[in-house]
Amino acid sequence: MPSTSAAALLPIPRDFTFTGGTFELVRGATILGDPELTAGVRKALAVADLVPGGPAVPGADAAVRVVRDPGLPAEAYTLTVSADRIEIAAADHAGAFYAAQTLRQTLPGDAFRAESAATAWTVPRLRVSDAPAYGWRGAHLDVARHFLPKRDVLRMIDLLAAHKLNRLHLHLADDQGWRVESRAFPRLHEIGSHRSRTVISHYGEEPVYDETPHGGYYTAADLAEIAAYARARAVTIVPEIDVPGHASAILAAYPEYGPDPTRRYEVLDRWGISPAILSPLPGTVRFLAEIFDELLAALGGAPYVHIGGDECVLDAWAASAEITAYRRTLGLETPADLHAWFLRRLADILAEQGARAVVWDEAFVSGTLRPDTIVMPWRGMGVARRAAAAGYDVVMTPVVPLYFDYAEAASEEEPLAIGEAITVADVAAFHPAPDAWTPQERARVLGAQFQLWTERIPDGRTLDYRAWPRGCALADVVWSGAGAPDLMPRLRGHLARLDAMGVEYRPLEGPRPWQRGGRGWRRHRPGVVDTAVVAARLDELTRDPDSTRPSL
């Protein structure tokens, strides 16, 4: 019989069988095999302190043997625990890493601590054949609204990796802050990385501010470290520089790249949509191209770069004689056409460096994208299907149920959230590629990710509360696909692993006393924003031909 830990596999493998009996894995045991693959196994199973013994040659004996199998798909693996050894086969580093993550879940919860006093673990004998349902399995982390120190980013990578999630989308620039060092344009991080205060009043109230400075940024060395740390754990960093809107922090540093170079801006100290927008003129394109060069160099390259395109107020473009004249030289009829042209130009620049552009769905609705551009349809499944039908790859990011800045219950006990309610059950029921879609449309769905917008997530403890265990539910959806066994019994067993990792998640029964909203700035007001109303409104707006106007 499997142990309690083994019965709580999450995400659940595609095919697994417990064969009866056990194998004792001793701390410091020998691991043999392909060096790249054994490195992944040792990283995921660091608690066992496996000792590399060289390649897995015939006749060599070891507790763990890892072989490369080119016949397996990317990220797939097989895992066999027999009476005398553990055998892993994978086509790549990620597959070997995930095999070890599954193996780790068959151990007691203490195997998820940074250190363990155990000298041996009893592993159930089993056979696993596994591969993910979707290639894009991720999380979006907004570090622009509230800066999160590097340690929080590295910890998030660890948590994604433990759940076989493989994308970390970092939202690095917005009205409220610029978060990366630029040696070419140093005022970006010297001026754009901090604000003098932050709004703390609730939606619909007169603004009240904390009068406390807030800020921070990642150096180029930090980004290099983050990217390397992620790669070792089978996670790809997807950086986002959100343009041309959401540009207050950029323009506070370099107002000359705005439609009116004489206007002065400040890093925004409140939430909501700003009219600040970059100019689409050639000088701005060159400016952004140089920023992308720096960003990609710091990350050691990136297969994807998100360029935003959302919630753009185009009034300043329409009011500018210079921009209007430039639009006409391009043969474009409207500012919305220019918006689409601008984003395609940036996508072309990124393609020259081997990176695919990613955009929010406004960019798709407003015009023709590069064919290889990836669309993130945050405003719902209607616009997602239209993008897929038009031949674009999509990564599902709908507000409902994948915006985790929404509360998990309409209760005054919850801490401050943008609205409510998105529950674990809502996430578990999400189908990234609905059965009603055509096979061609479903084939365009790369996967899904949950979004952590941080207007109301000021620190790492709040981040834990919002991300988990809803993130566990999405991990199950995007790895295991439709038809996986009921999540809740497995999730209850899995929470012991989160406890061991020190994750301050939201308990399934509700917040702990110190996690509640209370009566101060963290007080939540139920009913202010309801997800059903939001979903209907967003779907309505995606059908509006004036697609570049703000969405809410």
C-alpha positions in Angstrom: 0.0 0.0 0.0 1.3 3.5 -0.7 2.1 5.8 2.1 -0.1 8.8 2.9 2.5 11.0 1.2 2.5 8.9 -1.9 -1.3 9.0 -2.1 -1.2 12.8 -2.2 0.8 13.1 -5.5 0.2 16.6 -6.8 0.2 17.2 -9.7 -0.8 13.6 -10.2 1.2 11.7 -12.8 -0.4 10.5 -16.0 0.2 6.8 -15.3 1.5 5.3 -12.1 1.3 2.0 -10.2 2.4 1.0 -6.7 3.8 -2.4 -7.1 4.1 -3.4 -3.4 7.1 -3.4 -1.1 9.6 -0.7 -0.5 13.2 0.4 -1.2 15.4 2.2 1.4 17.1 5.3 0.0 20.1 6.1 2.2 21.4 9.7 2.6 24.5 10.1 0.5 23.7 7.2 -1.8 25.4 7.1 -5.2 23.7 8.4 -8.4 25.0 7.4 -11.8 24.1 8.7 -15.2 24.1 11.5 -17.7 25.7 14.5 -15.8 23.0 17.0 -17.0 20.2 14.7 -15.9 21.7 13.7 -12.6 22.2 17.4 -11.8 18.5 17.9 -12.1 17.7 14.9 -9.9 20.2 16.0 -7.2 18.8 19.6 -7.3 15.2 18.3 -6.8 16.2 15.8 -4.2 18.8 17.9 -2.4 17.7 16.6 1.0 19.0 13.1 0.1 22.5 14.5 -0.6 23.1 12.1 -3.5 26.7 11.6 -4.5 27.5 11.5 -8.3 29.5 8.5 -9.3 29.9 9.0 -13.0 28.0 7.6 -16.0 25.5 4.7 -15.8 27.7 2.1 -17.5 26.6 -1.6 -17.7 27.4 -3.5 -14.6 27.9 -0.4 -12.4 25.9 -0.4 -9.2 24.1 2.6 -7.6 21.1 3.4 -5.6 19.9 5.8 -8.3 20.4 5.4 -12.1 19.5 8.1 -14.6 19.5 7.6 -18.3 18.7 9.8 -21.3 15.9 8.5 -23.5 15.6 10.6 -26.7 12.4 8.8 -27.5 10.6 10.6 -24.6 9.0 14.0 -25.2 10.3 17.2 -23.6 9.7 17.2 -19.8 8.5 13.6 -19.8 10.0 10.9 -17.6 9.7 7.4 -16.4 10.4 6.5 -12.8 10.8 3.0 -11.5 11.4 2.1 -7.8 12.3 -1.6 -7.4 13.6 -3.7 -4.6 17.2 -2.7 -5.2 17.3 0.7 -7.0 15.6 3.8 -8.4 15.7 4.2 -12.2 14.8 7.4 -14.0 14.7 7.9 -17.8 14.1 11.3 -19.3 14.9 13.2 -22.6 16.0 16.3 -20.9 17.0 18.1 -17.7 13.4 19.1 -16.9 12.1 15.5 -17.2 14.8 14.2 -14.8 14.1 17.1 -12.4 10.3 16.3 -12.4 10.9 12.6 -11.9 12.8 13.5 -8.8 10.0 15.8 -7.7 7.6 12.9 -7.9 10.0 10.7 -6.0 10.3 13.4 -3.3 6.5 13.4 -2.9 6.7 9.7 -2.0 8.8 10.6 1.0 7.6 12.1 4.3 6.8 15.8 4.5 10.2 16.5 6.1 11.8 15.8 2.7 10.5 19.3 1.8 12.5 21.0 4.6 15.8 22.8 3.8 17.5 20.2 5.9 16.5 16.9 7.5 18.0 14.8 10.2 16.9 11.7 8.5 19.6 9.3 7.3 17.4 7.1 5.2 13.9 7.1 3.7 11.6 4.2 2.9 10.4 4.6 -0.7 7.3 2.7 -2.0 8.0 0.6 -5.0 6.2 2.0 -8.0 6.3 2.6 -11.8 5.5 6.0 -13.2 5.2 7.1 -16.8 4.5 10.8 -16.9 4.4 13.9 -19.2 2.6 17.3 -18.9 -0.7 18.1 -20.5 0.5 21.6 -21.4 4.0 23.1 -22.1 3.3 26.5 -20.4 2.5 26.1 -16.7 3.2 29.3 -14.9 2.7 32.2 -12.5 2.8 35.9 -13.1 4.4 38.0 -10.4 3.9 41.8 -10.4 7.0 43.3 -8.8 6.2 46.8 -10.2 3.3 47.8 -7.9 5.0 46.4 -4.8 8.7 45.5 -5.2 9.5 42.1 -3.9 13.2 41.5 -2.9 15.3 39.0 -4.8 14.9 36.4 -2.0 11.1 36.4 -2.5 11.6 35.8 -6.3 14.0 32.9 -5.7 11.6 31.4 -3.2 8.8 31.6 -5.7 10.9 29.7 -8.2 11.4 27.0 -5.6 7.7 26.7 -5.0 6.9 26.7 -8.8 9.5 23.9 -9.3 8.1 21.8 -6.5 4.7 21.9 -8.3 6.2 21.2 -11.8 5.3 24.8 -12.9 7.8 26.0 -15.5 7.2 29.7 -16.2 7.8 32.7 -14.0 6.4 35.8 -15.7 8.0 38.9 -14.0 6.0 42.1 -14.5 9.0 44.5 -14.3 7.6 47.9 -15.2 4.4 49.8 -14.6 3.1 53.2 -13.6 4.1 52.5 -10.0 7.7 51.4 -10.6 10.6 50.4 -12.8 12.4 47.4 -11.5 15.6 46.6 -13.5 18.9 48.3 -13.6 19.8 50.0 -16.9 23.3 51.1 -17.6 22.3 52.7 -20.9 19.5 54.7 -19.3 20.4 54.9 -15.6 17.6 57.3 -14.7 15.2 54.4 -15.1 16.4 52.8 -12.0 17.6 55.9 -10.2 14.3 57.8 -10.6 11.7 55.3 -11.8 12.3 52.6 -9.2 10.7 54.4 -6.2 7.7 56.5 -5.2 7.3 58.8 -2.3 4.1 57.2 -0.9 1.4 54.6 -1.7 -2.4 54.8 -1.6 -4.0 52.8 1.2 -7.6 53.8 1.0 -10.2 51.4 -0.5 -11.7 51.5 -3.9 -14.3 54.3 -4.2 -13.1 56.2 -1.2 -11.2 59.5 -0.9 -7.5 58.7 -1.4 -5.5 58.3 1.7 -1.7 57.6 1.5 0.8 56.0 3.8 3.4 58.7 3.3 6.1 56.1 3.3 8.6 55.8 0.4 8.5 52.5 -1.5 10.9 51.1 -4.1 13.7 48.8 -5.2 15.1 47.2 -8.4 17.1 44.2 -9.5 20.6 44.8 -10.7 21.9 43.1 -13.9 23.7 40.7 -11.6 20.5 39.9 -9.7 18.7 39.1 -13.0 21.5 36.8 -14.1 21.3 35.0 -10.8 17.5 34.7 -10.9 17.6 33.4 -14.5 20.4 30.8 -13.6 18.6 29.8 -10.4 15.4 29.3 -12.5 17.0 27.3 -15.3 18.6 24.9 -12.7 15.0 24.2 -11.5 13.4 23.8 -15.0 11.8 27.3 -14.8 11.9 29.8 -17.6 11.9 33.5 -16.7 9.5 35.6 -18.9 10.3 39.3 -18.4 7.7 41.9 -19.1 8.3 45.5 -19.9 4.7 46.8 -20.3 4.4 49.3 -23.1 3.3 51.7 -24.5 0.8 52.4 -21.7 1.4 52.1 -18.0 4.4 54.3 -18.6 4.5 56.8 -15.7 7.7 55.4 -14.2 9.5 55.4 -17.5 8.4 59.0 -18.3 9.3 60.2 -14.8 12.8 59.3 -15.8 12.8 60.1 -19.5 9.9 62.4 -20.4 11.4 62.9 -23.9 10.0 59.6 -24.9 6.4 60.7 -24.2 4.0 62.3 -26.8 4.7 65.8 -25.2 8.4 66.0 -24.2 7.7 69.1 -22.2 5.4 67.4 -19.8 6.7 66.1 -16.5 5.6 62.9 -14.8 6.0 61.3 -11.4 6.1 57.6 -10.5 2.4 56.9 -9.7 1.5 56.6 -6.0 -2.0 55.2 -6.6 -3.6 52.3 -8.5 -5.8 52.3 -11.6 -5.2 53.2 -15.2 -3.0 56.1 -16.1 -3.1 58.2 -19.3 0.7 58.1 -19.4 1.9 56.6 -22.6 5.1 56.3 -24.6 5.4 58.0 -28.0 5.4 55.5 -30.9 8.0 57.5 -32.8 11.3 56.0 -34.0 13.3 57.4 -31.1 11.2 55.5 -28.6 11.5 52.3 -30.6 15.3 52.7 -30.5 15.2 53.4 -26.8 13.2 50.3 -26.1 15.3 48.2 -28.4 18.4 49.1 -26.3 16.5 48.3 -23.1 15.6 44.9 -24.5 19.2 44.3 -25.5 20.3 45.0 -21.9 17.5 42.8 -20.4 18.3 39.8 -22.6 22.0 40.2 -21.9 21.4 40.2 -18.2 19.1 37.1 -18.4 21.5 35.2 -20.6 18.9 35.3 -23.3 15.2 34.6 -23.0 12.9 32.6 -25.3 9.9 34.9 -24.5 9.6 38.7 -23.7 6.3 40.1 -22.7 5.7 43.6 -24.1 2.3 44.4 -22.6 0.0 46.4 -24.9 -2.8 46.6 -22.4 -5.0 49.4 -21.1 -3.6 52.1 -23.4 -5.2 55.5 -23.4 -4.4 56.8 -26.9 -5.7 60.4 -26.5 -2.2 61.8 -26.3 -1.3 60.2 -29.6 -4.4 61.6 -31.3 -3.6 65.1 -29.9 0.0 65.1 -31.1 0.5 66.7 -34.6 3.9 65.0 -34.9 2.5 61.5 -34.0 -0.5 62.0 -36.3 1.8 63.0 -39.2 4.0 59.9 -38.5 1.0 57.7 -38.5 -0.1 58.9 -41.9 3.4 58.3 -43.3 2.9 54.7 -42.3 -0.4 54.5 -44.1 -2.3 53.9 -40.9 -5.8 55.2 -40.4 -6.3 55.4 -36.6 -4.3 55.6 -33.3 -5.5 52.0 -32.7 -3.8 50.9 -35.9 -0.6 52.7 -34.8 -0.9 50.8 -31.4 -0.9 47.5 -33.3 2.0 48.6 -35.6 4.1 49.7 -32.6 3.8 46.4 -30.9 4.5 44.5 -34.0 7.6 46.6 -34.6 8.9 45.7 -31.1 8.0 42.0 -31.7 10.2 42.1 -34.9 13.1 43.5 -32.9 12.8 40.8 -30.3 12.6 38.1 -33.0 15.9 39.3 -34.4 17.3 38.2 -31.0 15.6 34.9 -30.9 12.8 35.9 -28.5 9.0 35.5 -29.1 6.9 38.4 -28.1 4.0 37.9 -25.7 1.1 40.4 -25.3 -2.1 40.9 -23.4 -5.2 40.5 -25.4 -5.8 44.2 -26.3 -2.9 43.9 -28.7 -4.6 41.1 -30.5 -8.0 42.8 -30.7 -6.5 46.1 -31.9 -4.6 44.8 -35.0 -2.5 42.2 -36.7 0.4 40.7 -34.7 3.4 38.9 -35.8 2.3 35.3 -36.5 4.5 33.9 -33.7 3.3 36.3 -31.1 1.7 34.7 -28.0 -1.5 36.2 -26.7 -2.5 36.2 -23.0 -6.3 36.7 -23.0 -6.9 38.1 -19.6 -10.4 39.4 -20.4 -12.0 36.0 -20.8 -12.5 32.8 -22.8 -14.3 34.6 -25.6 -11.3 36.7 -26.7 -9.1 33.7 -26.1 -11.1 31.6 -28.6 -11.0 34.4 -31.2 -7.2 34.6 -30.9 -6.8 30.9 -31.2 -9.2 30.8 -34.2 -7.1 33.5 -35.8 -4.0 31.2 -35.5 -2.2 32.7 -32.5 -0.8 30.6 -29.7 -2.5 31.5 -26.4 -1.6 31.2 -22.7 -4.8 31.3 -20.6 -4.8 34.1 -18.1 -8.5 34.9 -17.5 -9.4 37.1 -14.5 -11.9 34.4 -13.5 -10.5 32.1 -12.1 -6.8 32.9 -12.5 -6.4 36.3 -10.9 -5.2 35.4 -7.4 -5.3 39.0 -6.1 -9.1 38.3 -5.7 -10.1 36.9 -2.3 -11.1 33.3 -1.8 -14.3 34.1 0.1 -16.7 37.1 0.4 -15.9 37.4 4.0 -14.8 40.2 6.3 -12.3 37.7 7.8 -10.3 37.8 4.5 -7.5 40.3 4.2 -7.8 43.1 1.7 -8.3 42.0 -1.9 -9.5 43.6 -5.1 -12.7 41.6 -5.0 -14.1 38.1 -4.5 -14.4 35.2 -4.8 -12.0 32.8 -6.6 -11.8 29.5 -4.7 -9.5 26.5 -5.0 -12.5 24.6 -6.4 -12.9 27.3 -9.1 -9.3 26.9 -10.2 -9.5 23.1 -10.1 -12.5 23.2 -12.4 -10.8 25.4 -15.0 -10.3 23.8 -18.5 -7.6 25.7 -20.5 -8.8 24.2 -23.8 -12.6 23.8 -23.6 -14.2 20.8 -25.3 -16.5 23.1 -27.2 -13.6 24.5 -29.1 -12.5 23.0 -32.4 -9.4 20.7 -32.4 -7.5 23.4 -34.2 -8.4 26.0 -31.6 -7.5 23.7 -28.7 -4.1 23.0 -30.3 -3.3 26.7 -30.0 -3.6 26.6 -26.2 0.0 26.4 -24.9 -1.2 26.3 -21.3 -2.1 28.7 -18.4 -0.7 30.7 -15.6 -2.1 32.4 -12.5 -1.7 36.1 -12.0 -0.5 37.8 -8.8 -1.0 41.5 -9.2 0.4 43.2 -6.2 -1.6 46.4 -5.5 -2.8 44.5 -2.4 0.1 42.2 -2.0 2.8 44.3 -0.2 5.1 41.5 1.0 6.1 37.9 0.9 3.7 36.7 3.6 0.7 38.1 1.7 2.1 36.6 -1.5 2.1 33.1 0.1 -1.5 33.6 1.3 -2.7 34.6 -2.2 -0.7 32.1 -4.2 -1.2 28.8 -2.3 -3.1 26.5 -2.3 -4.8 27.9 -5.4 -1.5 27.6 -7.2 -1.5 23.9 -6.3 -4.9 23.5 -8.1 -3.6 25.2 -11.2 -0.5 23.0 -11.2 -2.7 19.9 -11.2 -4.8 21.3 -14.1 -2.0 22.2 -16.4 0.2 19.1 -15.7 -2.5 16.4 -15.3 -5.1 17.8 -17.7 -8.8 16.8 -17.8 -9.9 13.7 -16.0 -7.5 13.8 -13.0 -8.8 12.3 -9.8 -10.4 14.6 -7.3 -8.0 17.2 -6.1 -9.2 17.9 -2.6 -8.1 14.6 -0.8 -4.7 14.9 -2.5 -4.4 18.6 -1.6 -5.1 18.0 2.1 -2.2 15.6 2.2 0.0 18.0 0.1 -0.4 20.8 2.6 2.0 19.1 5.0 4.7 19.6 2.3 3.9 23.3 2.2 4.1 23.4 6.0 7.5 21.9 5.8 8.6 24.5 3.2 7.4 27.3 5.5 4.7 28.4 3.1 2.1 30.7 4.9 -0.7 29.5 2.7 -4.4 30.1 3.2 -5.9 27.1 5.1 -8.8 25.5 3.2 -11.1 26.3 6.2 -10.2 30.0 6.1 -7.5 32.4 7.4 -5.6 31.9 10.6 -6.2 34.5 13.2 -3.1 36.5 12.2 -4.0 36.3 8.5 -7.4 38.0 8.9 -8.1 41.4 7.6 -8.8 43.1 10.9 -10.0 46.7 11.1 -7.0 48.6 9.8 -5.6 49.1 6.3 -5.9 45.3 5.6 -9.7 45.3 6.1 -11.6 43.7 3.3 -15.0 45.0 2.2 -17.0 42.1 0.7 -19.1 42.8 -2.3 -17.2 45.8 -3.7 -16.0 43.9 -6.8 -17.8 40.6 -7.7 -16.1 38.2 -10.2 -19.3 37.4 -12.0 -19.8 41.1 -12.8 -16.2 41.6 -13.8 -16.2 38.6 -16.1 -19.4 39.8 -17.9 -18.0 43.3 -18.3 -14.7 42.2 -19.6 -16.3 39.9 -22.2 -18.5 42.8 -23.3 -15.5 45.1 -23.8 -13.5 42.5 -25.9 -16.3 42.8 -28.4 -16.0 46.6 -28.6 -14.2 47.8 -31.8 -12.6 50.6 -29.7 -10.3 48.0 -28.3 -7.5 50.1 -26.9 -9.5 52.0 -24.4 -9.1 51.1 -20.7 -10.9 47.9 -19.8 -12.4 48.8 -16.3 
